[in-house]
Amino acid sequence: MKVKCLSVIIFSMLTFSSLAADNKNDLASFHKSMNGCKTCHALPNKVSDSETFENKQCKSCHGDYEKLANPKLEIDPHSSHLGDINCTSCHKGHEQPKLYCNECHSFKGLDMPFNKAKSKEQWDKGWDNEAINKAIAAGPKETTDVIVVGAGSAGFNAAIAAKKAGANVILLDKAPFSGGNSMLAAGGYNAVGTVQQKDHKVDDKIEWFVEDTMKGGRYANDPKLVQILAEQSADGIKWLESLGANMDDLKRSGGARVDRTHRPSGGLSVGPHIIDVLRKASDKEGVDTRLNSKVVKLVVDEDQKIVGVVIHGKHSGHYMVAAKSVVLATGGYGFNKEMVAFYRPTFKGMTSSNNITSTGDGIELAKAIGASMTDIDWIQAHPTVGKDSRILISETVRGVGAIMVNKDGNRFISELTTRDKASDAILKQPEQYAWLVFDNELYKKAKMVQGYDHLGMLEKANTISELAKITGMKESALENTASNYNRYFKQGKDEEFAREQMPLPLAKAPFYAVKVAPGIHHTMGGVAIDTKAEVLDIQSKPLIGLFAAGEVTGGVHGYNRLGGNAVADTVIFGKIAGANAAKHALNTK
């Protein structure tokens, strides 16, 4: 039976759209012939919002993702950057299967059509004022010390820190699995004064980190928050390593004067690795994590102090949980088309590299109780999102050696400039796109690049001339560009654009190119916080009991974020928010 079950899963996941007309292919219909509802559910049928029991039943029969992985599949849904997520994220008990992959990807040759950004519509359930008010009037169903809203890196770090500080913690996420936008982070974590920098003989200073970050943010950053980011960055690396992370590799991101961006060894993407580590650490600490649980209201008393939240659970409906402290870690609004168009009209309709969960919920929740916003209209367009896709081509690719050329094959800016300048430069090029070009040495060095190849995003050729033909660039222009760049590499000086670091030449066949264009990547603004990660009201006073960390906040990055600073932000301020939330809750009678 196990073999039959597995074959049905793989078949249904890869051909789900062709099965839409046949209602007998949902899991309930399939399992009914074996042992009825008891195959999936405990009796009586009471399903938790996280669908924990049902997912355990799936794995008891079929095994975990490692066992289900099928190397024979061109695209294997059971082996992805999302990790070992809930089976019910894709498999529906009483509906046709729905691949979560489709929210971001479009796979050539497979029956997995790209879902063109439904934005916030699919998360609109739960905003029911009548139901919310009834839940508040009914009173809390349970009580805890700290509630953390959002299970990405900031949320996990806050929850773990609060739990280690002795608080009872509930971690909530509206999605069917944890990870949030952090799951998509590919670059790394900026830190100064680490063992890794010492081992690589990198001379760096806290003052340099601060200066680079302030300059990158056009000096609109909050200097006090930037100082904390720099001063505690090395401790954040140690914290992650203590939880089981590998952050041994080192490279340079745009806007940094030295190698400061830490990431897993072997070229792995930083986000999936950190989230995997944080999931396991959270389980080990005993954090109560609840999925499919959307916070729809921050509840305050007559003095505007936090007393709890109202949650809309997938199966449980609306209910209130009392808590003395709440941490908002809900991410930004980069996938909320309406908010993007409102705050930055010039970006209306632009593609987004963000997770579909990035809809600005935390901002709306905080505004509703009088929180102040800072830099809310500043949105970063990442210069290298795969053209006609939502897949981010990490800054790491340029950092480890790729060059960027226009449609003709000519370089037009330093590849290591800041993201805002690179995006502006691409948008000024004919047809507003560019190519990243690199050789086989880089391909072998960066595993994420091999992932882009697996997704069918790369063009490949045995010579520079052939690559030009395939991509439509001018042969003479691209050959001249490669020749000049290799000369600059040998002499250690970029005569055209003063690129500060050229780790690799463009010399070893085969050669590769990926087509890129700017896309919405990060919202720098959000709720205003102080150095304790307390959320501030419109008079710049703390809203008692409310804390925030990560992309939901503003002030850390100013008007433009440097690559590598976001992950650091989520870890450092996530820890601060969690520790201070626990302290407040445990010291409040």
C-alpha positions as CSV (number, residue, x, y, z in Angstrom):
1,M,0.0,0.0,0.0
2,K,2.9,2.3,0.8
3,V,4.1,2.2,-2.8
4,K,0.6,2.8,-4.1
5,C,0.2,5.8,-1.8
6,L,3.5,7.4,-2.9
7,S,2.7,6.9,-6.5
8,V,-0.6,8.6,-6.1
9,I,1.0,11.6,-4.3
10,I,3.6,12.1,-7.0
11,F,1.2,11.7,-9.8
12,S,-1.4,14.0,-8.2
13,M,1.2,16.7,-7.5
14,L,2.6,16.8,-11.0
15,T,-0.7,16.6,-12.8
16,F,-3.1,18.3,-10.4
17,S,-4.6,20.6,-13.0
18,S,-5.5,17.8,-15.3
19,L,-7.4,16.1,-12.4
20,A,-9.6,19.1,-11.6
21,A,-12.6,17.6,-13.1
22,D,-12.4,14.4,-11.1
23,N,-13.4,15.0,-7.5
24,K,-12.4,11.4,-6.5
25,N,-8.7,12.4,-6.5
26,D,-8.8,14.3,-3.3
27,L,-7.1,12.6,-0.3
28,A,-10.4,12.0,1.6
29,S,-11.9,10.0,-1.4
30,F,-8.7,8.1,-1.9
31,H,-8.3,7.1,1.8
32,K,-12.0,6.4,2.4
33,S,-11.6,3.0,0.8
34,M,-9.0,2.0,3.4
35,N,-10.1,3.0,6.9
36,G,-12.5,5.9,6.5
37,C,-11.9,9.1,8.3
38,K,-9.7,7.3,10.9
39,T,-7.0,7.1,8.2
40,C,-6.3,10.8,8.6
41,H,-8.2,12.0,11.7
42,A,-8.5,11.3,15.3
43,L,-12.0,10.6,16.4
44,P,-14.1,12.6,16.9
45,N,-12.9,14.6,14.0
46,K,-11.4,17.7,15.6
47,V,-8.7,19.2,13.5
48,S,-6.2,21.6,14.9
49,D,-5.3,24.8,12.9
50,S,-1.8,23.4,12.3
51,E,-3.3,20.1,11.2
52,T,-0.6,18.4,13.3
53,F,-2.2,15.0,13.8
54,E,-3.1,14.7,10.1
55,N,0.4,15.5,9.0
56,K,1.8,12.9,11.4
57,Q,-0.6,10.4,9.8
58,C,0.7,11.3,6.4
59,K,4.3,10.6,7.5
60,S,3.5,7.5,9.4
61,C,2.4,5.9,6.1
62,H,4.6,7.6,3.5
63,G,7.7,8.6,5.5
64,D,9.3,12.0,5.7
65,Y,10.5,14.2,2.9
66,E,13.9,12.6,2.7
67,K,12.3,9.3,2.1
68,L,9.8,10.7,-0.4
69,A,12.4,12.5,-2.4
70,N,12.6,11.2,-5.9
71,P,15.8,12.0,-7.9
72,K,14.2,10.7,-11.1
73,L,11.8,13.7,-11.1
74,E,13.0,16.8,-12.9
75,I,11.3,18.9,-10.3
76,D,10.8,17.2,-7.0
77,P,8.2,18.9,-4.7
78,H,9.6,16.8,-1.8
79,S,13.1,18.2,-2.1
80,S,13.1,22.0,-2.1
81,H,14.3,25.1,-0.3
82,L,11.0,25.0,1.7
83,G,12.3,22.1,3.7
84,D,10.2,19.4,5.4
85,I,7.0,21.4,5.5
86,N,3.5,20.2,6.4
87,C,2.1,17.8,3.9
88,T,-1.2,19.6,4.0
89,S,0.5,22.7,2.5
90,C,0.0,21.0,-0.8
91,H,-2.3,18.0,-0.3
92,K,-5.9,18.9,0.5
93,G,-8.2,16.5,2.3
94,H,-11.3,17.4,0.5
95,E,-10.0,19.4,-2.4
96,Q,-7.7,18.9,-5.4
97,P,-4.0,19.1,-4.6
98,K,-2.4,22.5,-4.9
99,L,1.3,22.9,-5.3
100,Y,2.7,25.7,-3.2
101,C,5.6,25.8,-5.6
102,N,3.2,27.4,-8.1
103,E,3.0,30.6,-6.0
104,C,6.5,31.6,-7.2
105,H,7.7,29.2,-9.9
106,S,6.9,28.5,-13.5
107,F,8.5,25.2,-14.7
108,K,9.0,24.7,-18.4
109,G,7.5,21.5,-19.8
110,L,5.6,20.6,-16.6
111,D,2.0,21.0,-15.9
112,M,2.6,23.6,-13.2
113,P,1.4,27.0,-14.4
114,F,2.8,30.1,-12.8
115,N,0.3,31.7,-10.4
116,K,0.4,35.4,-11.3
117,A,0.4,37.1,-7.9
118,K,-3.0,36.9,-6.2
119,S,-1.5,39.3,-3.6
120,K,-3.4,39.6,-0.4
121,E,-6.7,38.2,-1.6
122,Q,-6.0,34.7,-0.4
123,W,-5.2,36.0,3.1
124,D,-8.2,38.3,3.4
125,K,-10.2,35.7,5.4
126,G,-10.5,36.6,9.1
127,W,-10.8,40.4,8.8
128,D,-14.4,40.2,10.2
129,N,-15.0,43.0,12.7
130,E,-18.2,41.4,14.0
131,A,-16.4,38.1,14.7
132,I,-13.4,39.9,16.1
133,N,-15.6,41.8,18.6
134,K,-17.4,38.7,19.6
135,A,-14.1,37.0,20.4
136,I,-13.0,39.9,22.5
137,A,-16.4,40.0,24.3
138,A,-16.2,36.3,25.0
139,G,-12.8,36.8,26.7
140,P,-9.6,34.9,26.3
141,K,-9.7,31.1,25.7
142,E,-6.2,30.8,27.1
143,T,-3.3,32.9,28.5
144,T,0.4,33.0,27.8
145,D,3.3,35.3,28.6
146,V,4.5,36.2,25.0
147,I,2.8,35.9,21.6
148,V,5.1,36.2,18.6
149,V,3.3,37.0,15.3
150,G,5.1,35.7,12.2
151,A,7.3,32.6,12.0
152,G,10.2,33.8,9.8
153,S,13.7,34.5,11.0
154,A,12.7,37.5,13.2
155,G,9.8,35.6,14.7
156,F,11.7,32.4,15.4
157,N,14.6,34.3,17.0
158,A,12.2,36.3,19.1
159,A,10.3,33.2,20.2
160,I,13.5,31.2,21.1
161,A,15.0,34.2,23.0
162,A,11.8,34.7,24.9
163,K,11.5,31.0,25.8
164,K,15.2,30.9,26.9
165,A,14.4,33.9,29.1
166,G,11.8,31.8,30.9
167,A,8.6,32.9,29.3
168,N,5.7,30.8,28.0
169,V,5.6,31.5,24.2
170,I,3.1,31.0,21.4
171,L,4.4,31.5,17.9
172,L,1.7,32.2,15.3
173,D,1.8,32.2,11.5
174,K,-1.0,32.6,9.0
175,A,0.6,30.3,6.4
176,P,0.5,26.5,6.4
177,F,4.2,26.3,7.1
178,S,6.8,28.5,8.7
179,G,9.7,30.4,7.1
180,G,8.1,33.5,5.7
181,N,10.2,35.8,3.5
182,S,13.3,34.6,5.3
183,M,12.9,31.3,3.5
184,L,13.8,33.1,0.3
185,A,17.0,34.9,1.5
186,A,19.9,33.8,-0.6
187,G,22.8,36.1,0.1
188,G,24.0,36.1,3.7
189,Y,24.4,37.9,7.1
190,N,26.6,40.9,7.5
191,A,28.7,40.9,10.6
192,V,31.9,42.5,11.9
193,G,34.5,41.2,14.3
194,T,33.8,37.5,13.8
195,V,36.1,34.5,13.9
196,Q,35.4,34.0,10.2
197,Q,36.7,37.4,9.4
198,K,39.8,36.8,11.5
199,D,40.4,33.4,9.8
200,H,40.1,35.1,6.4
201,K,42.4,37.9,7.5
202,V,39.7,40.5,6.9
203,D,40.3,43.8,8.6
204,D,37.0,45.3,9.6
205,K,35.6,47.8,12.1
206,I,32.2,48.5,13.7
207,E,32.6,52.1,12.6
208,W,33.0,50.9,9.0
209,F,29.9,48.7,9.2
210,V,27.9,51.7,10.6
211,E,29.3,54.1,7.9
212,D,28.6,51.7,5.0
213,T,25.0,51.1,6.3
214,M,24.3,54.8,6.8
215,K,25.7,55.7,3.4
216,G,23.7,52.9,1.7
217,G,20.6,54.2,3.5
218,R,21.3,57.7,2.3
219,Y,21.8,58.7,6.0
220,A,18.0,58.4,6.6
221,N,18.6,55.4,9.0
222,D,18.2,55.7,12.7
223,P,21.8,55.9,13.9
224,K,21.0,54.2,17.2
225,L,19.5,51.2,15.5
226,V,22.4,50.9,13.1
227,Q,24.9,51.1,15.9
228,I,23.2,48.1,17.6
229,L,23.1,46.2,14.3
230,A,26.8,46.6,13.9
231,E,27.8,46.1,17.6
232,Q,25.7,42.9,18.1
233,S,26.3,41.4,14.6
234,A,29.1,39.1,15.7
235,D,27.1,37.9,18.7
236,G,24.2,37.1,16.3
237,I,26.5,34.8,14.3
238,K,27.6,33.1,17.6
239,W,23.9,32.7,18.5
240,L,23.0,31.1,15.2
241,E,26.1,28.8,15.5
242,S,25.0,27.8,19.0
243,L,21.7,26.7,17.6
244,G,23.4,24.6,14.9
245,A,24.0,26.9,12.0
246,N,27.0,26.9,9.7
247,M,28.0,30.5,8.8
248,D,31.6,29.8,7.8
249,D,31.7,31.2,4.2
250,L,32.5,34.8,3.7
251,K,32.0,37.2,0.7
252,R,31.3,40.8,-0.1
253,S,27.9,42.4,-0.8
254,G,27.2,45.6,-2.6
255,G,27.9,48.7,-0.6
256,A,30.3,47.0,1.8
257,R,34.0,48.0,1.8
258,V,35.3,44.5,2.9
259,D,34.2,40.9,3.0
260,R,31.5,41.0,5.7
261,T,28.7,38.7,4.4
262,H,28.6,35.4,6.2
263,R,26.7,32.4,4.8
264,P,26.8,28.6,4.9
265,S,29.8,26.9,3.5
266,G,29.5,25.2,0.1
267,G,27.5,28.1,-1.4
268,L,24.2,27.2,0.1
269,S,21.5,29.8,0.4
270,V,21.4,31.4,3.8
271,G,17.6,31.6,4.3
272,P,16.6,28.0,4.0
273,H,19.6,26.9,6.1
274,I,18.8,29.3,9.0
275,I,15.1,28.5,8.9
276,D,15.8,24.8,9.1
277,V,18.1,25.5,12.1
278,L,15.5,27.8,13.8
279,R,12.7,25.3,13.3
280,K,14.6,22.6,15.1
281,A,15.8,24.9,17.8
282,S,12.3,26.2,18.4
283,D,11.0,22.6,18.7
284,K,13.8,21.7,21.1
285,E,13.0,24.7,23.3
286,G,9.3,23.7,23.4
287,V,7.9,26.8,21.6
288,D,4.2,26.3,20.9
289,T,4.1,27.0,17.2
290,R,0.7,27.3,15.5
291,L,0.2,27.5,11.7
292,N,-2.8,28.5,9.7
293,S,-3.4,31.0,12.6
294,K,-3.8,34.6,11.5
295,V,-3.7,37.4,14.0
296,V,-6.4,39.8,13.1
297,K,-6.5,42.2,16.1
298,L,-4.1,43.5,18.8
299,V,-6.2,43.9,21.9
300,V,-5.4,46.7,24.3
301,D,-6.9,48.0,27.5
302,E,-8.1,51.5,28.3
303,D,-4.5,52.6,28.9
304,Q,-3.5,51.3,25.4
305,K,-1.5,48.4,27.0
306,I,-1.3,45.1,25.2
307,V,-3.6,42.5,26.8
308,G,-3.7,39.9,24.0
309,V,-4.6,39.2,20.4
310,V,-7.5,37.8,18.4
311,I,-6.6,34.9,16.1
312,H,-8.5,33.6,13.1
313,G,-7.7,29.9,12.9
314,K,-8.3,27.8,9.8
315,H,-10.5,25.4,11.7
316,S,-11.0,27.0,15.1
317,G,-12.4,30.4,13.8
318,H,-12.0,33.5,15.8
319,Y,-10.7,33.4,19.4
320,M,-8.7,35.5,21.8
321,V,-5.5,34.6,23.6
322,A,-4.4,36.8,26.5
323,A,-0.7,37.9,26.8
324,K,1.2,40.7,28.4
325,S,3.7,41.0,25.5
326,V,3.3,40.7,21.8
327,V,6.1,40.7,19.2
328,L,5.3,41.7,15.6
329,A,7.5,39.8,13.2
330,T,5.2,39.7,10.2
331,G,7.5,41.0,7.5
332,G,6.9,43.8,5.0
333,Y,4.3,44.5,2.4
334,G,6.2,43.8,-0.7
335,F,3.5,41.4,-2.0
336,N,0.6,43.6,-1.3
337,K,-0.1,45.3,-4.7
338,E,-2.5,47.8,-3.2
339,M,-0.1,49.0,-0.5
340,V,2.9,49.2,-2.9
341,A,0.8,51.3,-5.4
342,F,-0.4,53.5,-2.6
343,Y,3.0,54.2,-1.0
344,R,5.1,54.1,-4.1
345,P,3.0,54.7,-7.2
346,T,6.0,54.5,-9.6
347,F,6.4,50.8,-8.6
348,K,2.8,50.0,-9.4
349,G,2.6,46.6,-11.2
350,M,6.2,45.8,-10.7
351,T,7.0,42.1,-10.1
352,S,7.9,41.1,-6.6
353,S,10.5,38.5,-5.3
354,N,8.7,38.4,-1.9
355,N,6.9,35.5,-0.3
356,I,3.1,35.7,-0.9
357,T,2.7,36.1,2.8
358,S,4.3,39.6,2.7
359,T,1.1,41.6,2.8
360,G,1.7,44.2,5.5
361,D,-0.5,42.6,8.2
362,G,1.7,43.8,11.1
363,I,1.7,47.3,9.8
364,E,-2.1,47.4,9.7
365,L,-2.4,45.8,13.1
366,A,0.0,48.3,14.7
367,K,-1.6,51.3,13.0
368,A,-5.0,50.3,14.3
369,I,-3.8,50.9,17.9
370,G,-1.9,54.1,17.3
371,A,1.6,53.0,16.3
372,S,3.9,55.4,14.5
373,M,5.3,54.6,11.1
374,T,8.8,55.5,9.8
375,D,10.0,55.6,6.2
376,I,6.9,53.7,5.2
377,D,7.0,54.8,1.6
378,W,10.5,53.5,0.9
379,I,10.6,50.3,-1.1
380,Q,13.7,48.7,-2.5
381,A,13.7,47.2,-6.0
382,H,16.3,44.4,-6.2
383,P,18.2,44.8,-9.5
384,T,18.4,41.1,-10.3
385,V,15.1,39.3,-10.3
386,G,14.8,36.7,-13.0
387,K,13.1,38.4,-16.0
388,D,9.5,37.4,-16.3
389,S,9.7,35.4,-13.1
390,R,9.6,36.1,-9.3
391,I,12.9,34.3,-8.6
392,L,15.6,36.4,-7.0
393,I,19.1,36.1,-8.5
394,S,21.1,36.6,-5.4
395,E,23.6,39.4,-5.0
396,T,26.0,36.6,-4.2
397,V,26.3,35.8,-7.9
398,R,27.7,39.3,-8.6
399,G,29.7,39.2,-5.3
400,V,31.6,36.0,-6.3
401,G,32.4,37.2,-9.8
402,A,29.5,37.6,-12.3
403,I,29.5,40.7,-14.6
404,M,26.4,42.6,-15.6
405,V,25.8,43.7,-19.2
406,N,23.0,45.3,-21.2
407,K,21.1,43.8,-24.1
408,D,24.1,44.5,-26.4
409,G,26.7,42.9,-24.2
410,N,28.3,46.0,-22.7
411,R,28.9,46.6,-19.0
412,F,27.2,49.8,-17.7
413,I,27.9,50.0,-13.9
414,S,30.0,48.4,-11.2
415,E,28.4,45.1,-10.2
416,L,29.0,45.8,-6.6
417,T,27.2,49.1,-6.3
418,T,24.2,49.5,-4.0
419,R,20.9,48.0,-5.1
420,D,19.1,51.2,-5.7
421,K,21.8,52.5,-8.0
422,A,22.0,49.1,-9.9
423,S,18.2,49.1,-10.3
424,D,18.2,52.6,-11.6
425,A,21.0,51.9,-14.0
426,I,19.1,48.8,-15.4
427,L,15.9,50.8,-15.8
428,K,17.8,53.3,-17.9
429,Q,19.0,50.6,-20.3
430,P,17.2,49.8,-23.6
431,E,14.2,47.6,-22.8
432,Q,15.0,47.8,-19.1
433,Y,16.7,44.5,-18.5
434,A,20.2,43.2,-18.2
435,W,22.2,39.9,-18.3
436,L,24.4,38.4,-15.6
437,V,27.3,36.6,-17.3
438,F,29.7,34.2,-15.7
439,D,31.8,31.1,-16.4
440,N,32.0,27.5,-15.2
441,E,34.3,28.3,-12.3
442,L,31.6,30.4,-10.7
443,Y,28.9,27.8,-11.6
444,K,30.8,25.2,-9.7
445,K,31.5,27.5,-6.8
446,A,28.0,28.7,-6.0
447,K,25.3,26.0,-5.5
448,M,22.5,28.5,-5.8
449,V,23.5,29.1,-9.4
450,Q,23.2,25.4,-10.0
451,G,19.7,25.8,-8.6
452,Y,18.9,28.5,-11.1
453,D,20.0,26.1,-13.8
454,H,17.8,23.4,-12.4
455,L,14.9,25.8,-12.7
456,G,15.7,26.4,-16.4
457,M,16.7,30.0,-16.0
458,L,20.2,29.9,-17.4
459,E,21.5,30.2,-21.0
460,K,24.6,28.1,-21.7
461,A,27.3,28.1,-24.4
462,N,30.8,26.8,-25.1
463,T,32.1,30.2,-26.2
464,I,31.5,33.8,-25.5
465,S,30.5,34.3,-29.1
466,E,28.0,31.5,-29.0
467,L,26.5,32.9,-25.7
468,A,26.0,36.2,-27.5
469,K,24.2,34.5,-30.3
470,I,21.9,32.6,-28.0
471,T,21.0,35.7,-25.9
472,G,20.7,38.1,-28.7
473,M,23.7,40.2,-27.6
474,K,26.2,41.6,-30.1
475,E,29.1,39.2,-30.5
476,S,31.8,41.8,-30.9
477,A,30.5,43.7,-27.9
478,L,30.3,40.8,-25.5
479,E,33.7,39.4,-26.6
480,N,35.3,42.8,-26.1
481,T,33.6,43.1,-22.7
482,A,34.9,39.7,-21.6
483,S,38.4,40.5,-22.9
484,N,38.6,43.8,-21.1
485,Y,37.2,42.4,-17.8
486,N,39.8,39.5,-17.9
487,R,42.5,42.1,-18.4
488,Y,41.2,44.2,-15.4
489,F,41.2,41.0,-13.4
490,K,44.8,40.3,-14.1
491,Q,45.9,43.8,-13.3
492,G,43.7,44.1,-10.3
493,K,42.0,47.3,-11.4
494,D,38.7,47.9,-13.1
495,E,39.4,50.8,-15.5
496,E,35.8,51.2,-16.5
497,F,33.7,51.2,-13.4
498,A,36.1,50.8,-10.5
499,R,34.7,47.5,-9.3
500,E,36.5,47.0,-6.0
501,Q,36.6,43.2,-6.0
502,M,37.0,40.8,-8.9
503,P,37.1,37.3,-7.4
504,L,37.0,35.4,-10.8
505,P,37.8,36.1,-14.4
506,L,35.4,35.2,-17.2
507,A,37.6,32.4,-18.7
508,K,36.5,28.8,-18.2
509,A,33.9,27.3,-20.5
510,P,31.0,26.7,-20.5
511,F,29.7,30.2,-20.1
512,Y,26.4,31.2,-18.7
513,A,23.9,34.1,-18.7
514,V,20.7,34.8,-16.8
515,K,18.3,37.6,-17.8
516,V,17.4,39.9,-15.0
517,A,15.3,43.0,-14.3
518,P,14.4,45.0,-11.1
519,G,11.6,43.8,-8.9
520,I,10.2,44.7,-5.5
521,H,12.4,43.1,-2.8
522,H,12.3,44.9,0.5
523,T,10.1,47.5,2.2
524,M,12.5,49.6,4.3
525,G,9.8,51.4,6.3
526,G,7.3,50.1,8.8
527,V,6.5,50.5,12.5
528,A,8.8,52.8,14.5
529,I,10.8,51.1,17.2
530,D,13.3,52.1,19.9
531,T,16.6,50.4,20.8
532,K,14.6,47.9,23.0
533,A,12.5,46.9,20.0
534,E,9.5,48.6,21.6
535,V,6.9,49.9,19.1
536,L,6.4,53.6,19.4
537,D,3.2,55.6,19.2
538,I,2.7,58.8,17.3
539,Q,4.2,60.7,20.2
540,S,7.3,58.5,20.1
541,K,6.4,56.8,23.4
542,P,6.4,53.0,23.7
543,L,3.1,51.1,23.3
544,I,3.4,49.1,26.5
545,G,3.8,45.4,25.8
546,L,4.2,45.7,22.0
547,F,7.5,44.9,20.4
548,A,8.6,44.4,16.7
549,A,11.5,43.1,14.7
550,G,12.5,42.5,11.1
551,E,11.0,43.9,7.9
552,V,7.8,45.0,9.7
553,T,9.9,47.8,11.3
554,G,11.5,50.9,9.8
555,G,14.6,52.9,10.7
556,V,17.3,50.3,10.5
557,H,17.9,50.5,6.7
558,G,17.0,54.1,5.9
559,Y,16.0,54.6,2.2
560,N,18.0,51.7,0.9
561,R,19.0,48.4,2.4
562,L,22.5,46.8,1.9
563,G,22.5,43.2,0.9
564,G,23.3,41.1,4.0
565,N,21.8,43.5,6.5
566,A,18.2,42.1,6.4
567,V,19.2,38.7,7.8
568,A,21.3,40.4,10.5
569,D,18.4,42.6,11.3
570,T,16.0,39.7,11.8
571,V,18.4,37.8,14.1
572,I,19.7,40.8,16.2
573,F,16.4,42.6,16.7
574,G,14.5,39.4,16.9
575,K,16.6,38.4,19.9
576,I,16.2,41.9,21.4
577,A,12.4,41.9,20.9
578,G,12.0,38.4,22.3
579,A,14.2,39.0,25.4
580,N,12.5,42.3,26.2
581,A,9.1,40.9,25.6
582,A,9.8,38.1,28.1
583,K,11.2,40.6,30.6
584,H,8.1,42.8,30.4
585,A,5.7,39.8,30.7
586,L,7.5,38.2,33.6
587,N,7.9,41.5,35.5
588,T,4.3,42.6,35.0
589,K,1.7,41.5,37.6
